Amino acid sequence: MADGGVVVDGPSDGRGAWLCRSVAAGEIAAAACLDAALSRRSFARAWRRDVGVDDERAISELVGRRAD
């Protein structure tokens, strides 16, 4: 996270988290990888901070897939 926000697909200050790239048009990360990362709370572990529902929704929207 950079300056309290999420940076998608590029370098930033702070800790990072990687997802497998999607081959689908309009998506940055593969939907299955994103779903697995969210269900396993991988972002919270990678960033060493709490990641709430609003954060997860923002991540989903930034990578091109709406949260359920």
PyMOL Python script that loads the backbone (N, CA, C, O; Angstrom):
from pymol import cmd

cmd.read_pdbstr("""\
ATOM      1  N   MET A   1       0.851  -1.169   0.000  1.00  0.00           N
ATOM      2  CA  MET A   1       0.000   0.000   0.000  1.00  0.00           C
ATOM      3  C   MET A   1       0.898   1.233   0.000  1.00  0.00           C
ATOM      4  O   MET A   1       1.923   1.262   0.681  1.00  0.00           O
ATOM      5  N   ALA A   2       0.523   2.211  -0.737  1.00  0.00           N
ATOM      6  CA  ALA A   2       1.298   3.447  -0.809  1.00  0.00           C
ATOM      7  C   ALA A   2       0.467   4.596  -0.288  1.00  0.00           C
ATOM      8  O   ALA A   2      -0.662   4.806  -0.732  1.00  0.00           O
ATOM      9  N   ASP A   3       1.015   5.335   0.645  1.00  0.00           N
ATOM     10  CA  ASP A   3       0.309   6.478   1.215  1.00  0.00           C
ATOM     11  C   ASP A   3      -1.104   6.123   1.653  1.00  0.00           C
ATOM     12  O   ASP A   3      -2.019   6.929   1.487  1.00  0.00           O
ATOM     13  N   GLY A   4      -1.296   4.941   2.204  1.00  0.00           N
ATOM     14  CA  GLY A   4      -2.604   4.528   2.688  1.00  0.00           C
ATOM     15  C   GLY A   4      -3.526   4.030   1.596  1.00  0.00           C
ATOM     16  O   GLY A   4      -4.690   3.739   1.872  1.00  0.00           O
ATOM     17  N   GLY A   5      -3.048   3.920   0.359  1.00  0.00           N
ATOM     18  CA  GLY A   5      -3.893   3.473  -0.742  1.00  0.00           C
ATOM     19  C   GLY A   5      -3.300   2.256  -1.424  1.00  0.00           C
ATOM     20  O   GLY A   5      -2.216   1.795  -1.067  1.00  0.00           O
ATOM     21  N   VAL A   6      -4.004   1.754  -2.387  1.00  0.00           N
ATOM     22  CA  VAL A   6      -3.587   0.568  -3.120  1.00  0.00           C
ATOM     23  C   VAL A   6      -3.034   0.995  -4.472  1.00  0.00           C
ATOM     24  O   VAL A   6      -3.664   1.778  -5.183  1.00  0.00           O
ATOM     25  N   VAL A   7      -1.863   0.486  -4.830  1.00  0.00           N
ATOM     26  CA  VAL A   7      -1.278   0.712  -6.146  1.00  0.00           C
ATOM     27  C   VAL A   7      -1.364  -0.606  -6.889  1.00  0.00           C
ATOM     28  O   VAL A   7      -0.922  -1.642  -6.392  1.00  0.00           O
ATOM     29  N   VAL A   8      -1.934  -0.562  -8.078  1.00  0.00           N
ATOM     30  CA  VAL A   8      -2.101  -1.777  -8.860  1.00  0.00           C
ATOM     31  C   VAL A   8      -1.188  -1.722 -10.073  1.00  0.00           C
ATOM     32  O   VAL A   8      -1.159  -0.729 -10.800  1.00  0.00           O
ATOM     33  N   ASP A   9      -0.444  -2.801 -10.283  1.00  0.00           N
ATOM     34  CA  ASP A   9       0.351  -2.985 -11.492  1.00  0.00           C
ATOM     35  C   ASP A   9       1.442  -1.940 -11.649  1.00  0.00           C
ATOM     36  O   ASP A   9       1.558  -1.296 -12.691  1.00  0.00           O
ATOM     37  N   GLY A  10       2.225  -1.784 -10.620  1.00  0.00           N
ATOM     38  CA  GLY A  10       3.342  -0.867 -10.719  1.00  0.00           C
ATOM     39  C   GLY A  10       4.096  -0.761  -9.418  1.00  0.00           C
ATOM     40  O   GLY A  10       3.617  -1.219  -8.381  1.00  0.00           O
ATOM     41  N   PRO A  11       5.280  -0.157  -9.458  1.00  0.00           N
ATOM     42  CA  PRO A  11       6.074  -0.016  -8.231  1.00  0.00           C
ATOM     43  C   PRO A  11       5.470   1.009  -7.287  1.00  0.00           C
ATOM     44  O   PRO A  11       4.813   1.959  -7.712  1.00  0.00           O
ATOM     45  N   SER A  12       5.703   0.802  -6.014  1.00  0.00           N
ATOM     46  CA  SER A  12       5.221   1.740  -4.999  1.00  0.00           C
ATOM     47  C   SER A  12       6.099   1.610  -3.767  1.00  0.00           C
ATOM     48  O   SER A  12       6.909   0.689  -3.657  1.00  0.00           O
ATOM     49  N   ASP A  13       5.927   2.539  -2.849  1.00  0.00           N
ATOM     50  CA  ASP A  13       6.626   2.457  -1.574  1.00  0.00           C
ATOM     51  C   ASP A  13       5.896   1.462  -0.692  1.00  0.00           C
ATOM     52  O   ASP A  13       4.687   1.277  -0.832  1.00  0.00           O
ATOM     53  N   GLY A  14       6.607   0.832   0.199  1.00  0.00           N
ATOM     54  CA  GLY A  14       5.957  -0.058   1.152  1.00  0.00           C
ATOM     55  C   GLY A  14       5.945  -1.501   0.702  1.00  0.00           C
ATOM     56  O   GLY A  14       6.711  -1.907  -0.171  1.00  0.00           O
ATOM     57  N   ARG A  15       5.071  -2.257   1.308  1.00  0.00           N
ATOM     58  CA  ARG A  15       4.980  -3.690   1.062  1.00  0.00           C
ATOM     59  C   ARG A  15       4.137  -3.964  -0.170  1.00  0.00           C
ATOM     60  O   ARG A  15       3.287  -3.152  -0.538  1.00  0.00           O
ATOM     61  N   GLY A  16       4.367  -5.100  -0.807  1.00  0.00           N
ATOM     62  CA  GLY A  16       3.632  -5.453  -2.013  1.00  0.00           C
ATOM     63  C   GLY A  16       2.984  -6.817  -1.918  1.00  0.00           C
ATOM     64  O   GLY A  16       3.303  -7.618  -1.040  1.00  0.00           O
ATOM     65  N   ALA A  17       2.084  -7.062  -2.822  1.00  0.00           N
ATOM     66  CA  ALA A  17       1.429  -8.366  -2.950  1.00  0.00           C
ATOM     67  C   ALA A  17       1.282  -8.647  -4.436  1.00  0.00           C
ATOM     68  O   ALA A  17       0.922  -7.753  -5.201  1.00  0.00           O
ATOM     69  N   TRP A  18       1.551  -9.860  -4.850  1.00  0.00           N
ATOM     70  CA  TRP A  18       1.495 -10.230  -6.254  1.00  0.00           C
ATOM     71  C   TRP A  18       0.326 -11.163  -6.519  1.00  0.00           C
ATOM     72  O   TRP A  18       0.018 -12.036  -5.708  1.00  0.00           O
ATOM     73  N   LEU A  19      -0.316 -10.973  -7.652  1.00  0.00           N
ATOM     74  CA  LEU A  19      -1.359 -11.878  -8.126  1.00  0.00           C
ATOM     75  C   LEU A  19      -0.976 -12.328  -9.528  1.00  0.00           C
ATOM     76  O   LEU A  19      -0.258 -11.625 -10.238  1.00  0.00           O
ATOM     77  N   CYS A  20      -1.462 -13.514  -9.929  1.00  0.00           N
ATOM     78  CA  CYS A  20      -1.177 -13.957 -11.287  1.00  0.00           C
ATOM     79  C   CYS A  20      -1.939 -13.076 -12.288  1.00  0.00           C
ATOM     80  O   CYS A  20      -3.090 -12.707 -12.054  1.00  0.00           O
ATOM     81  N   ARG A  21      -1.289 -12.750 -13.388  1.00  0.00           N
ATOM     82  CA  ARG A  21      -1.857 -11.855 -14.396  1.00  0.00           C
ATOM     83  C   ARG A  21      -2.956 -12.574 -15.171  1.00  0.00           C
ATOM     84  O   ARG A  21      -2.870 -13.771 -15.444  1.00  0.00           O
ATOM     85  N   SER A  22      -3.976 -11.819 -15.513  1.00  0.00           N
ATOM     86  CA  SER A  22      -5.102 -12.353 -16.270  1.00  0.00           C
ATOM     87  C   SER A  22      -4.842 -12.264 -17.766  1.00  0.00           C
ATOM     88  O   SER A  22      -4.121 -11.380 -18.231  1.00  0.00           O
ATOM     89  N   VAL A  23      -5.429 -13.177 -18.506  1.00  0.00           N
ATOM     90  CA  VAL A  23      -5.376 -13.100 -19.966  1.00  0.00           C
ATOM     91  C   VAL A  23      -6.675 -12.522 -20.509  1.00  0.00           C
ATOM     92  O   VAL A  23      -6.789 -12.267 -21.708  1.00  0.00           O
ATOM     93  N   ALA A  24      -7.664 -12.313 -19.627  1.00  0.00           N
ATOM     94  CA  ALA A  24      -8.959 -11.763 -20.035  1.00  0.00           C
ATOM     95  C   ALA A  24      -8.847 -10.253 -20.239  1.00  0.00           C
ATOM     96  O   ALA A  24      -8.159  -9.560 -19.489  1.00  0.00           O
ATOM     97  N   ALA A  25      -9.523  -9.768 -21.249  1.00  0.00           N
ATOM     98  CA  ALA A  25      -9.515  -8.330 -21.530  1.00  0.00           C
ATOM     99  C   ALA A  25     -10.164  -7.577 -20.372  1.00  0.00           C
ATOM    100  O   ALA A  25     -11.206  -7.989 -19.862  1.00  0.00           O
ATOM    101  N   GLY A  26      -9.551  -6.483 -19.966  1.00  0.00           N
ATOM    102  CA  GLY A  26     -10.122  -5.632 -18.927  1.00  0.00           C
ATOM    103  C   GLY A  26      -9.799  -6.045 -17.508  1.00  0.00           C
ATOM    104  O   GLY A  26     -10.158  -5.330 -16.573  1.00  0.00           O
ATOM    105  N   GLU A  27      -9.141  -7.162 -17.313  1.00  0.00           N
ATOM    106  CA  GLU A  27      -8.766  -7.603 -15.970  1.00  0.00           C
ATOM    107  C   GLU A  27      -7.257  -7.570 -15.830  1.00  0.00           C
ATOM    108  O   GLU A  27      -6.534  -7.958 -16.748  1.00  0.00           O
ATOM    109  N   ILE A  28      -6.782  -7.110 -14.688  1.00  0.00           N
ATOM    110  CA  ILE A  28      -5.343  -7.098 -14.422  1.00  0.00           C
ATOM    111  C   ILE A  28      -4.921  -8.429 -13.806  1.00  0.00           C
ATOM    112  O   ILE A  28      -3.883  -8.981 -14.171  1.00  0.00           O
ATOM    113  N   ALA A  29      -5.719  -8.945 -12.876  1.00  0.00           N
ATOM    114  CA  ALA A  29      -5.396 -10.206 -12.204  1.00  0.00           C
ATOM    115  C   ALA A  29      -6.462 -11.245 -12.536  1.00  0.00           C
ATOM    116  O   ALA A  29      -7.633 -10.917 -12.726  1.00  0.00           O
ATOM    117  N   ALA A  30      -6.040 -12.479 -12.600  1.00  0.00           N
ATOM    118  CA  ALA A  30      -6.973 -13.565 -12.852  1.00  0.00           C
ATOM    119  C   ALA A  30      -7.982 -13.662 -11.711  1.00  0.00           C
ATOM    120  O   ALA A  30      -7.614 -13.593 -10.538  1.00  0.00           O
ATOM    121  N   ALA A  31      -9.240 -13.821 -12.062  1.00  0.00           N
ATOM    122  CA  ALA A  31     -10.321 -13.854 -11.069  1.00  0.00           C
ATOM    123  C   ALA A  31     -10.095 -14.941 -10.022  1.00  0.00           C
ATOM    124  O   ALA A  31     -10.328 -14.707  -8.836  1.00  0.00           O
ATOM    125  N   ALA A  32      -9.649 -16.114 -10.436  1.00  0.00           N
ATOM    126  CA  ALA A  32      -9.433 -17.208  -9.489  1.00  0.00           C
ATOM    127  C   ALA A  32      -8.336 -16.857  -8.487  1.00  0.00           C
ATOM    128  O   ALA A  32      -8.450 -17.179  -7.304  1.00  0.00           O
ATOM    129  N   CYS A  33      -7.273 -16.198  -8.953  1.00  0.00           N
ATOM    130  CA  CYS A  33      -6.190 -15.794  -8.049  1.00  0.00           C
ATOM    131  C   CYS A  33      -6.675 -14.741  -7.063  1.00  0.00           C
ATOM    132  O   CYS A  33      -6.358 -14.802  -5.875  1.00  0.00           O
ATOM    133  N   LEU A  34      -7.438 -13.784  -7.552  1.00  0.00           N
ATOM    134  CA  LEU A  34      -7.971 -12.750  -6.672  1.00  0.00           C
ATOM    135  C   LEU A  34      -8.893 -13.349  -5.623  1.00  0.00           C
ATOM    136  O   LEU A  34      -8.784 -13.022  -4.442  1.00  0.00           O
ATOM    137  N   ASP A  35      -9.803 -14.227  -6.045  1.00  0.00           N
ATOM    138  CA  ASP A  35     -10.716 -14.876  -5.099  1.00  0.00           C
ATOM    139  C   ASP A  35      -9.947 -15.648  -4.037  1.00  0.00           C
ATOM    140  O   ASP A  35     -10.279 -15.581  -2.853  1.00  0.00           O
ATOM    141  N   ALA A  36      -8.919 -16.383  -4.457  1.00  0.00           N
ATOM    142  CA  ALA A  36      -8.129 -17.166  -3.501  1.00  0.00           C
ATOM    143  C   ALA A  36      -7.396 -16.248  -2.525  1.00  0.00           C
ATOM    144  O   ALA A  36      -7.362 -16.520  -1.325  1.00  0.00           O
ATOM    145  N   ALA A  37      -6.811 -15.167  -3.032  1.00  0.00           N
ATOM    146  CA  ALA A  37      -6.086 -14.227  -2.161  1.00  0.00           C
ATOM    147  C   ALA A  37      -7.017 -13.585  -1.145  1.00  0.00           C
ATOM    148  O   ALA A  37      -6.653 -13.431   0.021  1.00  0.00           O
ATOM    149  N   LEU A  38      -8.213 -13.211  -1.578  1.00  0.00           N
ATOM    150  CA  LEU A  38      -9.165 -12.596  -0.655  1.00  0.00           C
ATOM    151  C   LEU A  38      -9.648 -13.598   0.394  1.00  0.00           C
ATOM    152  O   LEU A  38      -9.735 -13.260   1.574  1.00  0.00           O
ATOM    153  N   SER A  39      -9.960 -14.812  -0.019  1.00  0.00           N
ATOM    154  CA  SER A  39     -10.475 -15.793   0.949  1.00  0.00           C
ATOM    155  C   SER A  39      -9.399 -16.248   1.929  1.00  0.00           C
ATOM    156  O   SER A  39      -9.712 -16.604   3.065  1.00  0.00           O
ATOM    157  N   ARG A  40      -8.147 -16.242   1.510  1.00  0.00           N
ATOM    158  CA  ARG A  40      -7.043 -16.648   2.391  1.00  0.00           C
ATOM    159  C   ARG A  40      -6.475 -15.488   3.209  1.00  0.00           C
ATOM    160  O   ARG A  40      -5.561 -15.680   4.010  1.00  0.00           O
ATOM    161  N   ARG A  41      -7.016 -14.287   3.008  1.00  0.00           N
ATOM    162  CA  ARG A  41      -6.556 -13.081   3.697  1.00  0.00           C
ATOM    163  C   ARG A  41      -5.078 -12.811   3.413  1.00  0.00           C
ATOM    164  O   ARG A  41      -4.331 -12.363   4.283  1.00  0.00           O
ATOM    165  N   SER A  42      -4.682 -13.094   2.182  1.00  0.00           N
ATOM    166  CA  SER A  42      -3.286 -12.947   1.770  1.00  0.00           C
ATOM    167  C   SER A  42      -2.805 -11.505   1.790  1.00  0.00           C
ATOM    168  O   SER A  42      -1.640 -11.252   2.097  1.00  0.00           O
ATOM    169  N   PHE A  43      -3.683 -10.549   1.468  1.00  0.00           N
ATOM    170  CA  PHE A  43      -3.270  -9.147   1.473  1.00  0.00           C
ATOM    171  C   PHE A  43      -2.925  -8.694   2.891  1.00  0.00           C
ATOM    172  O   PHE A  43      -1.945  -7.976   3.087  1.00  0.00           O
ATOM    173  N   ALA A  44      -3.702  -9.098   3.858  1.00  0.00           N
ATOM    174  CA  ALA A  44      -3.427  -8.722   5.251  1.00  0.00           C
ATOM    175  C   ALA A  44      -2.071  -9.270   5.699  1.00  0.00           C
ATOM    176  O   ALA A  44      -1.322  -8.580   6.391  1.00  0.00           O
ATOM    177  N   ARG A  45      -1.756 -10.495   5.311  1.00  0.00           N
ATOM    178  CA  ARG A  45      -0.459 -11.071   5.669  1.00  0.00           C
ATOM    179  C   ARG A  45       0.673 -10.371   4.935  1.00  0.00           C
ATOM    180  O   ARG A  45       1.701 -10.058   5.536  1.00  0.00           O
ATOM    181  N   ALA A  46       0.499 -10.123   3.647  1.00  0.00           N
ATOM    182  CA  ALA A  46       1.561  -9.494   2.850  1.00  0.00           C
ATOM    183  C   ALA A  46       1.838  -8.078   3.317  1.00  0.00           C
ATOM    184  O   ALA A  46       2.995  -7.665   3.392  1.00  0.00           O
ATOM    185  N   TRP A  47       0.790  -7.330   3.631  1.00  0.00           N
ATOM    186  CA  TRP A  47       0.937  -5.929   4.018  1.00  0.00           C
ATOM    187  C   TRP A  47       1.114  -5.741   5.526  1.00  0.00           C
ATOM    188  O   TRP A  47       1.393  -4.637   5.993  1.00  0.00           O
ATOM    189  N   ARG A  48       0.949  -6.823   6.274  1.00  0.00           N
ATOM    190  CA  ARG A  48       1.080  -6.779   7.735  1.00  0.00           C
ATOM    191  C   ARG A  48       0.201  -5.700   8.349  1.00  0.00           C
ATOM    192  O   ARG A  48       0.645  -4.898   9.172  1.00  0.00           O
ATOM    193  N   ARG A  49      -1.060  -5.704   7.925  1.00  0.00           N
ATOM    194  CA  ARG A  49      -2.042  -4.758   8.469  1.00  0.00           C
ATOM    195  C   ARG A  49      -3.428  -5.354   8.254  1.00  0.00           C
ATOM    196  O   ARG A  49      -3.610  -6.266   7.448  1.00  0.00           O
ATOM    197  N   ASP A  50      -4.391  -4.827   8.986  1.00  0.00           N
ATOM    198  CA  ASP A  50      -5.763  -5.272   8.804  1.00  0.00           C
ATOM    199  C   ASP A  50      -6.267  -4.813   7.440  1.00  0.00           C
ATOM    200  O   ASP A  50      -6.022  -3.681   7.022  1.00  0.00           O
ATOM    201  N   VAL A  51      -6.966  -5.698   6.761  1.00  0.00           N
ATOM    202  CA  VAL A  51      -7.590  -5.391   5.477  1.00  0.00           C
ATOM    203  C   VAL A  51      -9.072  -5.694   5.638  1.00  0.00           C
ATOM    204  O   VAL A  51      -9.471  -6.854   5.744  1.00  0.00           O
ATOM    205  N   GLY A  52      -9.875  -4.653   5.654  1.00  0.00           N
ATOM    206  CA  GLY A  52     -11.304  -4.805   5.875  1.00  0.00           C
ATOM    207  C   GLY A  52     -12.080  -5.052   4.595  1.00  0.00           C
ATOM    208  O   GLY A  52     -11.508  -5.130   3.507  1.00  0.00           O
ATOM    209  N   VAL A  53     -13.382  -5.174   4.742  1.00  0.00           N
ATOM    210  CA  VAL A  53     -14.273  -5.437   3.614  1.00  0.00           C
ATOM    211  C   VAL A  53     -14.191  -4.314   2.587  1.00  0.00           C
ATOM    212  O   VAL A  53     -14.176  -4.576   1.384  1.00  0.00           O
ATOM    213  N   ASP A  54     -14.140  -3.070   3.047  1.00  0.00           N
ATOM    214  CA  ASP A  54     -14.031  -1.937   2.120  1.00  0.00           C
ATOM    215  C   ASP A  54     -12.716  -1.986   1.344  1.00  0.00           C
ATOM    216  O   ASP A  54     -12.681  -1.685   0.151  1.00  0.00           O
ATOM    217  N   ASP A  55     -11.634  -2.367   2.027  1.00  0.00           N
ATOM    218  CA  ASP A  55     -10.337  -2.517   1.353  1.00  0.00           C
ATOM    219  C   ASP A  55     -10.409  -3.612   0.292  1.00  0.00           C
ATOM    220  O   ASP A  55      -9.917  -3.435  -0.823  1.00  0.00           O
ATOM    221  N   GLU A  56     -11.022  -4.744   0.641  1.00  0.00           N
ATOM    222  CA  GLU A  56     -11.150  -5.852  -0.305  1.00  0.00           C
ATOM    223  C   GLU A  56     -11.975  -5.443  -1.520  1.00  0.00           C
ATOM    224  O   GLU A  56     -11.654  -5.820  -2.647  1.00  0.00           O
ATOM    225  N   ARG A  57     -13.024  -4.683  -1.297  1.00  0.00           N
ATOM    226  CA  ARG A  57     -13.857  -4.195  -2.401  1.00  0.00           C
ATOM    227  C   ARG A  57     -13.039  -3.281  -3.312  1.00  0.00           C
ATOM    228  O   ARG A  57     -13.127  -3.378  -4.536  1.00  0.00           O
ATOM    229  N   ALA A  58     -12.249  -2.399  -2.715  1.00  0.00           N
ATOM    230  CA  ALA A  58     -11.414  -1.484  -3.497  1.00  0.00           C
ATOM    231  C   ALA A  58     -10.380  -2.255  -4.317  1.00  0.00           C
ATOM    232  O   ALA A  58     -10.147  -1.936  -5.483  1.00  0.00           O
ATOM    233  N   ILE A  59      -9.769  -3.252  -3.717  1.00  0.00           N
ATOM    234  CA  ILE A  59      -8.791  -4.080  -4.425  1.00  0.00           C
ATOM    235  C   ILE A  59      -9.470  -4.760  -5.609  1.00  0.00           C
ATOM    236  O   ILE A  59      -8.935  -4.750  -6.718  1.00  0.00           O
ATOM    237  N   SER A  60     -10.631  -5.343  -5.389  1.00  0.00           N
ATOM    238  CA  SER A  60     -11.354  -6.033  -6.453  1.00  0.00           C
ATOM    239  C   SER A  60     -11.684  -5.092  -7.600  1.00  0.00           C
ATOM    240  O   SER A  60     -11.551  -5.461  -8.767  1.00  0.00           O
ATOM    241  N   GLU A  61     -12.108  -3.889  -7.278  1.00  0.00           N
ATOM    242  CA  GLU A  61     -12.454  -2.921  -8.320  1.00  0.00           C
ATOM    243  C   GLU A  61     -11.211  -2.446  -9.065  1.00  0.00           C
ATOM    244  O   GLU A  61     -11.255  -2.250 -10.280  1.00  0.00           O
ATOM    245  N   LEU A  62     -10.107  -2.260  -8.349  1.00  0.00           N
ATOM    246  CA  LEU A  62      -8.877  -1.794  -8.988  1.00  0.00           C
ATOM    247  C   LEU A  62      -8.291  -2.818  -9.948  1.00  0.00           C
ATOM    248  O   LEU A  62      -7.688  -2.448 -10.956  1.00  0.00           O
ATOM    249  N   VAL A  63      -8.459  -4.081  -9.652  1.00  0.00           N
ATOM    250  CA  VAL A  63      -7.907  -5.100 -10.555  1.00  0.00           C
ATOM    251  C   VAL A  63      -8.906  -5.516 -11.624  1.00  0.00           C
ATOM    252  O   VAL A  63      -8.645  -6.447 -12.386  1.00  0.00           O
ATOM    253  N   GLY A  64     -10.044  -4.840 -11.688  1.00  0.00           N
ATOM    254  CA  GLY A  64     -10.957  -5.059 -12.793  1.00  0.00           C
ATOM    255  C   GLY A  64     -12.045  -6.079 -12.563  1.00  0.00           C
ATOM    256  O   GLY A  64     -12.632  -6.601 -13.511  1.00  0.00           O
ATOM    257  N   ARG A  65     -12.310  -6.363 -11.310  1.00  0.00           N
ATOM    258  CA  ARG A  65     -13.356  -7.338 -11.023  1.00  0.00           C
ATOM    259  C   ARG A  65     -14.143  -6.840  -9.828  1.00  0.00           C
ATOM    260  O   ARG A  65     -13.553  -6.539  -8.791  1.00  0.00           O
ATOM    261  N   ARG A  66     -15.415  -6.749  -9.938  1.00  0.00           N
ATOM    262  CA  ARG A  66     -16.248  -6.252  -8.833  1.00  0.00           C
ATOM    263  C   ARG A  66     -16.366  -7.296  -7.750  1.00  0.00           C
ATOM    264  O   ARG A  66     -16.482  -8.488  -8.032  1.00  0.00           O
ATOM    265  N   ALA A  67     -16.336  -6.845  -6.502  1.00  0.00           N
ATOM    266  CA  ALA A  67     -16.495  -7.757  -5.359  1.00  0.00           C
ATOM    267  C   ALA A  67     -17.932  -8.255  -5.305  1.00  0.00           C
ATOM    268  O   ALA A  67     -18.861  -7.541  -5.681  1.00  0.00           O
ATOM    269  N   ASP A  68     -18.105  -9.468  -4.841  1.00  0.00           N
ATOM    270  CA  ASP A  68     -19.449 -10.051  -4.718  1.00  0.00           C
ATOM    271  C   ASP A  68     -20.181  -9.456  -3.536  1.00  0.00           C
ATOM    272  O   ASP A  68     -21.327  -9.822  -3.271  1.00  0.00           O
TER     273      ASP A  68
END
""", "prot")
cmd.dss("prot")
cmd.show_as("cartoon", "prot")
cmd.util.cbc("prot")
cmd.orient("prot")
